[in-house]
Amino acid sequence: MRILLTVDPEIPVPPILYGGIERIVAGLIEQLHETGYTVGLVAHPESTIEVSTFFPWPGSRSRSHSDTARNAWALRQAVKRFQPDVLHSFSRLAYLATVLPTRLPKIMSYQREPSRRTVSWANRLARGTLKFTGCSEYICQLGRRAGGKWTGIHNFVDLDKFTFVRDVCADAPLVFLSRVESIKGPHLAMQVAKRANRRLIIAGNHSATPDEARYWQAEVEPHIGRDGINYVGPVN
């Protein structure tokens, strides 16, 4: 079976530092290879994961309308060249616009809240060839309101890189590992740590967009270095 995967264009696969879904896709590709599938990837030009065929995105910004149009056309060309049996997208739904009406089976996987409007039009345009997954049942519940078949598939933990420990020290810190922005909820992590009287380590990059910069400055930064809350920046 030939599987073509797509990831948003901002971060390479695998990521050098932060990159949640990029790390998930890298692990998925490794497992698909081991199982014997032929895997293609459309992603950031500096991606280094080993695949059968690699297609770099021409546009580097997910929220740019012009880059979205360029990437949608690039995906159409990648499909023509790779001839996949299934297309699995972890990138923007809009990139699928040029291939949605085709008979090619397609999967769209969400890591955050889906847009009801875009899910609705994509489901209609795909005419039964598009299935959806969400990394939580909450995301799937939101998506089902717009239509389509939704399946919850949680993100995995690579047991070759992590070792389960049943018991930890009573004073072990809590850890918030993510991109530090409002939708991820670091302010909630700090509230939990304070109520539990535990130390908290915050690890990850924080956005410089105007709204997120204000959030960082007002909701996160004032607490760093106080009440056992520490920020260590991005980690690999």
Secondary structure as UniProt FT lines:
FT   STRAND          2..7
FT   TURN            9..10
FT   HELIX           20..35
FT   STRAND          38..43
FT   TURN            45..46
FT   STRAND          53..56
FT   TURN            62..63
FT   HELIX           65..82
FT   STRAND          86..90
FT   HELIX           93..96
FT   TURN            97..101
FT   STRAND          106..110
FT   HELIX           116..126
FT   TURN            127..128
FT   STRAND          130..134
FT   HELIX           137..144
FT   TURN            145..146
FT   STRAND          150..152
FT   TURN            159..161
FT   TURN            170..171
FT   STRAND          174..177
FT   HELIX           182..184
FT   HELIX           186..196
FT   STRAND          200..203
FT   HELIX           210..215
FT   HELIX           216..220
FT   HELIX           221..223
FT   TURN            224..225
FT   TURN            227..228
FT   STRAND          229..233
//
